[in-house]
């Protein structure tokens, strides 16, 4: 019988990270800061060199800002070594994969890792959209695999979605929750369903904002203004899509939509698809929903508070509905849904706490109003939200 190693609680346990991109080096930084020796592996030596240079620059900035002293920064860097071969991970207690989002590539990596590491080594995938259960199926011992989905930038955003596969050892999720807390993170336990918590619940933030734009209710600047100035979100949906990249955001939406058998709640937008086809990805391409670059002129929003409240309320109630539905379908409990949305995408409040604040009955009425107006199932009310409203009960 396979048993997971309690030594994972110990900072002396070696950690392996495969993939030296932005996410991989961020995970390496977190583990090293928690006291672990970390081996960062990538087949591309240039990627490894870039990762080391980036980590050195990050440590320098943290020292300059007074968040670390120079000795502590040096210790963190000294705990990170690099390699081009997974053979160097043979003594790792935990290996976290952070490579390309491709099932075949990930499955082959884990199959290869299983031949190298100890029988007691825990294997973790940082996938944001693939089935953890499907990845686990590539292993001879699938009980050892679990999803640890960090959010970018990993050292700054506190959330980690802990996602057990169907085959994962029953004690491993709690072990990983404890480990993530030891790393200074805020873990949320999520069921292995498309999008887990955040990428599922957050879809209306983008999708309904685009819908409002397509209907001609408001322009991008006004929608962003409503969500930031009136809603307290750190970024409006269009600013955030331009930051993430419209290509990336569209691909995630399409993946969730397809995985949910084309449920209209997650249907991608033609407007965003056209942006992607035009190469208007956002900041990285110089143009997206906004113009970017040194000569870009920022659009001025229409600061109409009544209109702004209508925009905020329409998007917010759909976010609340998705959060309630995630609880209804057992994706996560109410506490973890709120932790995830605050810790993974910096929402100003947990959505279910927000629902209690504005009134569950108001949420249900707004959803029923939009369902009657549009006749689309994307506006159907979650059974749990309706039930709690009828019972005059909250989520907490």
C-alpha positions in Angstrom: 0.0 0.0 0.0 1.4 3.4 -1.0 1.7 6.0 1.8 2.5 9.7 1.2 5.6 11.0 3.0 5.0 13.1 6.1 8.5 14.5 5.5 6.9 17.0 3.1 6.2 19.1 6.2 9.9 19.4 6.7 11.8 22.3 5.0 14.7 20.0 4.4 12.7 18.0 1.9 14.0 18.6 -1.7 11.6 20.1 -4.1 11.8 19.7 -7.9 10.2 22.1 -10.4 10.0 21.2 -14.1 9.6 24.2 -16.4 11.7 27.4 -16.0 9.1 29.8 -17.4 7.4 32.6 -15.4 5.3 30.1 -13.3 8.0 27.6 -12.7 10.6 30.1 -11.5 7.9 31.7 -9.3 7.1 28.3 -7.7 10.9 27.7 -7.2 11.2 31.1 -5.5 8.3 30.3 -3.1 9.7 26.9 -2.1 13.2 28.2 -1.6 11.9 31.1 0.5 10.2 28.5 2.7 13.6 26.8 3.3 13.6 24.0 0.8 16.4 23.2 -1.6 14.9 23.4 -5.1 16.1 22.0 -8.4 14.6 23.9 -11.3 14.7 21.7 -14.5 14.3 22.7 -18.1 15.7 21.2 -21.3 16.4 24.7 -22.6 19.6 26.1 -21.0 18.7 29.6 -22.2 15.4 29.4 -20.3 17.3 28.3 -17.2 19.8 31.2 -17.5 16.9 33.6 -18.0 15.2 32.2 -14.9 18.3 32.6 -12.8 18.7 36.2 -14.0 15.1 37.0 -13.3 15.3 35.5 -9.8 18.4 37.5 -9.0 16.7 40.7 -10.2 13.7 40.0 -8.1 15.8 39.4 -5.0 17.6 42.6 -5.6 14.4 44.6 -5.9 13.1 43.0 -2.7 16.2 44.0 -0.8 16.0 47.5 -2.2 12.4 47.8 -1.0 13.4 46.5 2.4 11.3 43.4 2.2 14.4 41.2 2.6 17.9 41.7 3.8 20.8 40.9 1.5 21.8 37.8 3.6 18.3 36.3 3.4 18.1 37.0 -0.4 21.4 35.3 -0.9 20.2 32.3 1.1 17.1 31.9 -1.0 19.1 32.1 -4.2 21.6 29.6 -2.9 18.9 27.0 -2.3 17.9 27.0 -6.1 20.0 24.9 -8.5 19.3 24.3 -12.1 19.5 21.3 -14.4 18.6 20.2 -17.9 17.8 16.7 -16.9 15.0 15.2 -14.8 17.5 12.7 -13.5 18.6 15.4 -11.1 15.2 15.1 -9.3 15.8 11.6 -8.0 16.0 12.7 -4.4 13.0 15.1 -4.5 10.1 14.6 -2.1 7.8 16.6 -4.2 8.0 17.5 -8.0 5.8 20.2 -9.4 5.3 20.4 -13.1 4.9 23.8 -14.8 5.2 23.1 -18.5 3.1 23.7 -21.6 -0.7 23.0 -21.3 -0.8 19.9 -23.4 -2.1 16.6 -22.0 0.2 14.4 -24.1 3.3 16.4 -23.1 2.4 16.4 -19.4 1.5 12.7 -19.4 4.8 11.8 -20.9 6.7 13.9 -18.4 5.0 12.3 -15.5 5.6 8.8 -16.9 9.3 9.6 -17.3 9.5 11.2 -13.8 8.0 8.0 -12.2 11.0 6.1 -13.5 13.4 8.5 -11.8 12.0 9.6 -8.5 11.4 7.6 -5.3 8.3 5.5 -4.8 7.4 7.9 -2.0 7.7 11.1 -4.1 4.6 13.2 -4.6 4.0 14.4 -8.1 2.0 17.6 -8.7 0.7 19.3 -11.8 0.2 23.1 -12.1 -2.3 22.7 -14.9 -5.0 25.4 -15.1 -7.3 23.7 -17.6 -6.6 20.0 -18.1 -8.0 17.0 -16.2 -5.9 16.1 -13.2 -7.5 12.7 -13.3 -6.5 12.3 -17.0 -2.9 13.2 -16.1 -2.8 10.7 -13.2 -3.9 7.9 -15.5 -0.5 8.1 -17.2 1.2 6.9 -13.9 1.7 3.4 -12.7 0.9 4.7 -9.2 -1.7 7.5 -9.8 -2.3 7.8 -6.0 0.8 10.0 -5.8 -0.4 12.7 -8.2 -2.3 15.9 -7.3 -3.0 19.3 -8.8 -1.4 22.4 -7.3 -2.6 25.3 -9.4 -0.7 28.5 -8.6 -1.7 31.9 -9.9 0.6 34.3 -11.8 2.6 36.0 -10.4 3.0 33.0 -8.0 5.1 34.8 -5.4 2.5 37.6 -5.1 -0.9 36.0 -5.4 -1.7 33.9 -2.4 -4.1 31.3 -3.8 -3.2 27.7 -4.7 -6.0 25.5 -5.9 -5.4 22.0 -4.5 -7.1 19.6 -6.9 -7.1 15.8 -6.2 -7.6 13.4 -9.0 -10.1 10.6 -8.7 -7.2 8.3 -8.0 -5.3 10.6 -5.5 -4.6 9.1 -2.1 -7.3 10.2 0.3 -4.8 11.8 2.8 -2.7 13.7 0.2 -5.0 16.7 -0.3 -4.8 17.7 3.4 -1.0 17.2 3.4 -0.7 19.5 0.5 -3.0 22.1 2.1 -0.8 22.1 5.2 2.4 22.4 3.0 0.9 25.3 1.0 0.1 27.1 4.2 3.7 26.5 5.4 4.8 28.1 2.1 2.7 31.2 3.0 -0.1 30.5 0.6 -3.9 30.3 0.9 -4.9 26.9 -0.4 -8.5 26.1 -1.6 -9.6 22.6 -2.1 -11.2 22.1 -5.5 -12.9 19.2 -7.3 -11.4 18.1 -10.6 -13.9 19.8 -12.9 -13.2 22.2 -15.8 -11.7 25.4 -14.7 -11.5 24.2 -11.0 -12.8 27.2 -9.0 -11.4 30.5 -10.3 -11.3 29.9 -14.1 -14.9 28.6 -13.9 -16.4 31.2 -11.6 -14.6 34.2 -13.2 -16.0 33.6 -16.7 -18.8 36.2 -16.5 -16.4 38.9 -15.4 -15.1 38.8 -19.0 -18.0 37.3 -20.9 -20.8 39.5 -19.6 -18.6 42.6 -19.9 -18.1 41.8 -23.6 -21.8 41.1 -24.0 -22.6 44.6 -22.5 -20.1 46.1 -25.0 -21.6 44.2 -27.9 -25.1 45.4 -27.0 -23.9 49.0 -27.1 -24.8 49.7 -23.5 -21.3 51.1 -22.8 -17.8 51.3 -24.1 -14.8 49.5 -22.7 -13.6 52.4 -20.6 -17.0 53.0 -19.0 -17.4 49.3 -18.2 -13.9 49.2 -16.7 -14.7 52.4 -14.7 -17.9 50.9 -13.3 -16.1 47.7 -12.1 -13.1 49.5 -10.6 -14.5 52.8 -9.2 -18.0 51.5 -8.2 -17.2 47.8 -7.6 -13.8 48.0 -6.1 -12.1 45.6 -8.5 -8.4 46.2 -9.0 -8.8 46.0 -12.8 -11.7 46.3 -15.1 -12.4 43.3 -17.3 -11.0 44.8 -20.5 -7.8 46.1 -18.9 -7.4 42.6 -17.3 -8.0 40.8 -20.6 -5.4 43.0 -22.3 -2.9 42.2 -19.5 -3.6 38.5 -19.6 -3.7 38.5 -23.4 -6.8 38.1 -25.4 -5.4 35.0 -27.0 -4.9 33.4 -23.6 -8.2 34.5 -22.2 -10.1 33.4 -25.2 -8.4 30.0 -25.2 -9.3 29.4 -21.5 -13.0 30.5 -22.2 -13.2 28.1 -25.2 -11.6 25.3 -23.1 -14.1 25.7 -20.3 -17.0 26.1 -22.7 -16.0 22.9 -24.6 -15.4 21.0 -21.4 -18.9 21.9 -20.2 -20.4 20.5 -23.4 -21.0 24.0 -24.9 -23.0 25.3 -22.0 -24.1 28.9 -23.0 -22.9 30.3 -19.7 -19.4 29.9 -20.9 -19.8 30.7 -24.6 -16.9 32.6 -26.0 -17.4 36.0 -27.7 -17.1 36.6 -31.4 -15.8 40.1 -30.6 -12.9 38.6 -28.6 -12.3 36.0 -31.3 -12.0 38.7 -33.9 -9.4 40.5 -31.7 -7.4 37.3 -31.5 -7.6 36.8 -35.3 -6.4 40.4 -35.8 -3.5 39.8 -33.6 -4.8 42.3 -31.0 -3.7 40.4 -28.0 -3.4 43.3 -25.6 -0.3 44.8 -24.0 2.1 42.3 -25.5 1.0 43.2 -29.1 0.5 46.9 -28.6 -3.2 46.8 -29.2 -6.2 44.9 -27.7 -9.4 46.4 -26.3 -7.2 49.5 -25.7 -4.3 51.0 -27.6 -1.0 50.4 -25.8 2.4 52.0 -26.2 4.1 55.3 -25.6 1.7 57.2 -28.0 -1.5 55.6 -26.8 -4.3 57.9 -25.8 -6.4 56.6 -22.9 -10.2 56.5 -23.5 -12.3 58.5 -21.1 -15.2 56.7 -19.5 -18.7 58.0 -19.2 -18.9 58.6 -15.5 -22.6 58.1 -15.2 -23.2 56.4 -11.8 -26.6 55.1 -12.6 -25.3 53.4 -15.7 -22.2 52.3 -13.8 -24.3 50.6 -11.1 -26.4 48.8 -13.8 -23.2 47.5 -15.4 -21.7 46.4 -12.0 -24.9 44.7 -10.8 -25.3 42.8 -14.1 -21.8 41.4 -14.0 -21.7 40.9 -10.2 -24.9 38.9 -10.1 -23.6 36.4 -12.7 -20.4 36.0 -10.8 -22.4 35.3 -7.6 -24.5 32.8 -9.5 -21.4 31.0 -10.7 -20.0 30.9 -7.2 -23.2 29.5 -5.8 -23.3 26.9 -8.6 -19.8 25.8 -7.8 -20.9 25.1 -4.3 -24.1 23.4 -5.5 -22.1 21.0 -7.7 -19.5 20.2 -5.0 -16.6 21.9 -6.8 -15.7 23.5 -3.5 -17.3 24.7 -0.2 -18.4 28.3 0.2 -15.4 29.2 2.3 -12.9 27.9 -0.3 -14.8 29.6 -3.2 -14.5 33.0 -1.4 -10.9 32.4 -0.6 -10.2 31.4 -4.2 -11.8 34.5 -5.7 -10.1 36.9 -3.4 -6.7 35.2 -3.4 -6.5 34.1 -7.1 -7.9 37.1 -8.9 -7.9 39.8 -6.2 -11.7 40.3 -6.0 -12.5 43.0 -3.4 -14.8 40.6 -1.5 -15.7 36.9 -1.5 -18.6 36.5 -3.9 -20.8 34.5 -1.6 -20.2 37.0 1.2 -21.0 39.7 -1.2 -24.3 37.9 -2.1 -25.3 37.9 1.6 -24.5 41.6 1.8 -26.6 42.7 -1.2 -29.4 40.1 -0.5 -29.9 36.7 -2.1 -33.4 37.5 -3.0 -32.2 40.5 -5.1 -29.7 38.3 -6.9 -32.4 35.8 -7.8 -34.8 38.5 -9.0 -32.1 40.0 -11.2 -31.2 36.6 -12.7 -34.9 35.8 -13.4 -35.3 39.3 -15.0 -32.4 38.7 -17.4 -33.6 35.1 -18.1 -37.0 36.5 -19.0 -35.6 39.3 -21.2 -33.0 37.2 -23.1 -34.6 33.8 -23.0 -31.1 32.3 -22.6 -29.9 29.5 -20.2 -26.8 31.5 -19.5 -28.9 33.6 -17.1 -30.6 30.6 -15.3 -30.4 30.9 -11.5 -28.4 28.3 -9.6 -30.7 26.0 -7.7 -28.7 26.5 -4.5 -28.9 30.3 -4.7 -32.7 30.1 -5.2 -33.1 27.6 -2.4 -31.0 29.7 0.1 -33.0 32.8 -0.9 -36.3 31.0 -0.3 -35.2 29.7 3.0 -33.8 33.1 4.0 -30.4 31.5 4.7 -27.0 32.6 3.7 -23.9 30.6 2.8 -22.0 31.1 6.1 
